[in-house]
Amino acid sequence: MSIDFEFYTSREIRKIFINLLEETSAENLVAVPEHFNNNIWWNIAHVAVTQQLLLYKLSGLALHLPDEIIKKYAKGSRPEAHPSAEEIAMIKSALIDLVDKAEQDYHDGVFKTYNEYTTSANVCLRTVEDAISFNNFHEGIHLGSILALKRALAAV
């Protein structure tokens, strides 16, 4: 599989997340149904943050999201306060922009080193290419979670 296909796939997944943000009521974005520990909004913000951590942080590079967003939505975090309209707009705008930036940086040779990392799925990432590919898998998992959340919310 080519790296360009990986970025294409990432962009297509992100378009689904944008549609979910546009089509889901503000109430349902932040609702945490029984038997769940997060919400649709948290999952979407989390994937934006995780892409930055997997690609940029593990490559020793600066992140392209504010530190407070990284802390709020990184692995191990939980939904806290409802996001502001500005925060939602920022993440929504960043979803595609972050993929475009990563693709440009990749082709410009910005990713020179990578600190090996074993994910919670027990997948060892040794290169930025591994991270780009794994990120799509990770976002697919969270898309599945969001679809489960939507079904649970529809059943209420």
Secondary structure, 3 states (H helix, E strand, C coil): CCHHHHHHHHHHHHHHHHHHHHHCCHHHHHCCCCCCCCCHHHHHHHHHHHHHHHHCHHHCCCCCCCHHHHHHHCCCCCCCCCCCHHHHHHHHHHHHHHHHHHHHHHHCCCCCCCCCEECCCCCEECCHHHHHHHHHHHHHHHHHHHHHHHHHHHHC
